[in-house]
Amino acid sequence: MTVEHDTWTVQRDYPHPPDRVFAAWADPAVKVRWFDLSGAPDPDYRSDFRVGGRETFRTPADVRPIYTYDAQYRDIVDGRRIVTTYEMTVDGRRISVSVATVELDSTAGGTRLTYTEQGAYLDGLDSAASRRTGTAAQLDRLDTVLQGQS
């Protein structure tokens, strides 16, 4: 049994104001469009966007492997910051436990988003590199969703 501990950061600049980028995290109907990488037509995603609220995602039963994401919102500062703790499983086995922080800063061109994760990746079932790659793909999709809302 092994644990890989890592802290990593991904940054993105978006040509939209912080309140618009924040809304794409806060509105479940918008967030699922960029957060879900499964490509399933009807993803199992829920979000109660408030401090103490939960956010969950599960790939559909006909998609293998089955991933689950179970988060709790720990801190929310409107338009500026979101902090969650979350765990992920694959086919029922816990693969990681993390703290994730999203910070939004206003820039001359819009918003700089800084995503920082402090993770414990378990038993070789997940890794910081894999999680960083997945998060980067989600943040790229966020840009696509924001562009489509223009």
C-alpha positions in Angstrom: 0.0 0.0 0.0 1.5 3.3 -1.1 0.5 6.9 -1.0 1.9 9.6 -3.4 1.6 13.0 -1.9 1.8 16.0 -4.2 0.8 19.7 -4.6 0.4 21.1 -8.0 -1.0 24.1 -9.8 -2.6 24.8 -13.2 -3.3 28.4 -14.4 -5.5 29.6 -17.2 -6.3 33.1 -18.5 -9.9 33.6 -19.8 -11.0 36.7 -21.7 -14.1 37.1 -19.4 -14.6 38.9 -16.1 -14.2 36.9 -12.8 -17.9 36.9 -12.1 -18.6 35.1 -15.4 -15.9 32.5 -14.8 -17.1 32.0 -11.2 -20.7 31.5 -12.5 -19.4 28.6 -14.7 -18.3 26.9 -11.5 -21.4 27.8 -9.5 -24.2 26.9 -12.0 -24.5 23.1 -12.2 -26.1 23.2 -15.6 -23.0 25.0 -16.9 -20.4 23.2 -14.9 -21.4 19.7 -16.0 -20.7 20.8 -19.6 -17.0 21.3 -19.0 -16.4 19.2 -15.9 -17.7 15.9 -17.4 -15.0 14.3 -19.7 -16.9 11.0 -20.1 -18.9 12.1 -23.2 -22.0 10.4 -21.8 -25.3 11.9 -23.0 -26.8 12.1 -19.5 -24.1 12.4 -16.8 -24.9 11.8 -13.2 -23.8 15.1 -11.8 -25.2 17.1 -8.9 -24.1 20.2 -7.1 -25.3 22.1 -4.0 -23.1 25.1 -4.4 -22.8 26.5 -0.9 -20.4 26.1 2.0 -21.1 22.6 3.4 -22.9 21.6 0.2 -21.9 18.5 -1.8 -20.9 18.0 -5.4 -21.0 14.5 -6.9 -20.3 12.9 -10.3 -20.5 9.3 -11.4 -19.8 8.0 -14.9 -22.8 6.1 -16.3 -23.1 2.4 -15.5 -22.5 1.4 -19.1 -19.1 3.4 -19.2 -16.1 1.5 -17.9 -14.4 2.0 -15.6 -16.9 3.7 -13.3 -15.4 6.8 -11.7 -17.0 8.6 -8.9 -16.2 12.1 -7.5 -17.6 13.1 -4.1 -16.7 16.7 -2.9 -17.8 19.1 -0.2 -17.6 22.8 -0.6 -15.4 24.1 2.3 -15.1 27.8 1.4 -16.7 30.1 -1.2 -15.9 33.7 -1.7 -18.3 35.0 -4.4 -16.4 35.8 -7.6 -13.0 35.1 -6.0 -12.4 31.6 -4.4 -13.8 28.1 -4.1 -12.2 25.4 -1.8 -13.3 21.8 -1.9 -12.3 18.6 -0.3 -12.9 15.5 -2.4 -12.3 11.9 -3.0 -12.4 9.8 -6.2 -13.1 6.1 -6.7 -12.7 3.8 -9.7 -14.9 0.7 -9.7 -15.6 1.2 -6.0 -11.9 1.5 -4.9 -10.8 4.8 -3.4 -8.0 6.3 -5.6 -7.4 9.7 -4.1 -8.3 12.2 -1.5 -7.6 15.9 -2.2 -8.0 19.6 -1.2 -8.6 21.8 -4.3 -8.6 25.6 -4.4 -9.8 27.7 -7.2 -8.7 31.4 -7.2 -9.9 34.0 -9.6 -8.0 37.2 -10.2 -9.0 40.1 -12.4 -6.6 40.9 -15.2 -6.5 43.5 -17.9 -7.7 40.9 -20.3 -10.3 39.2 -18.1 -9.5 36.5 -15.4 -6.6 34.5 -14.3 -7.7 31.2 -12.8 -5.3 29.4 -10.5 -6.3 25.8 -9.5 -4.2 24.3 -6.8 -4.6 20.7 -5.6 -3.0 19.0 -2.6 -3.6 15.3 -3.0 -3.0 11.9 -1.6 -3.0 9.5 -4.6 -3.5 5.9 -3.4 -2.0 2.5 -4.1 -0.8 3.4 -7.6 -4.4 3.7 -8.8 -4.0 7.4 -9.5 -1.2 9.9 -9.7 -0.6 13.6 -9.5 0.5 13.7 -13.2 -2.7 12.0 -14.3 -4.9 14.3 -12.2 -3.1 17.4 -13.4 -3.7 16.2 -17.1 -7.4 15.7 -16.4 -7.8 19.0 -14.7 -6.0 20.8 -17.5 -8.4 19.2 -20.0 -11.4 20.3 -17.9 -10.1 23.9 -17.7 -9.6 23.9 -21.5 -13.2 22.8 -21.9 -14.2 25.6 -19.5 -12.7 28.0 -22.0 -14.7 26.4 -24.8 -18.0 26.6 -22.8 -17.3 30.3 -21.9 -16.6 31.2 -25.5 -19.9 29.5 -26.5 -21.8 31.7 -24.1 -20.4 34.9 -25.6 
